[in-house]
């Protein structure tokens, strides 16, 4: 079975940084596009970043461009999201997702990790 386990969430100050990780198993990670999505309280799940299997293409929602960086280490079956210049509106549960395209066509996702940005 596909398993995706997010980690690295927590509390950050506005302007601060966090690095999220996603450990993947149960599928050929190196052949799969992947995404990060988030869900704020009372809102639907929002795609925020995607990456192709070989990292040749990366995509971001406009609200995080220039602040977040998606990356992957295929040798470690791990997906990352580096989040810099955090804002309170980034507060959400962040999910790692197996993605058909890298643009939010999710096959499956993990349990999520909470990110809270506040002074």
PyMOL commands that set and color helices and strands:
alter all, ss='L'
color gray80, all
select helices_A, chain A and resi 29-31+62-64+74-76+88-90
alter helices_A, ss='H'
color red, helices_A
select strands_A, chain A and resi 3-7+10-12+18-25+33-39+46-51+58-60+68-73+78-83+92-99+106-109+113-117
alter strands_A, ss='S'
color yellow, strands_A
deselect
rebuild
show_as cartoon
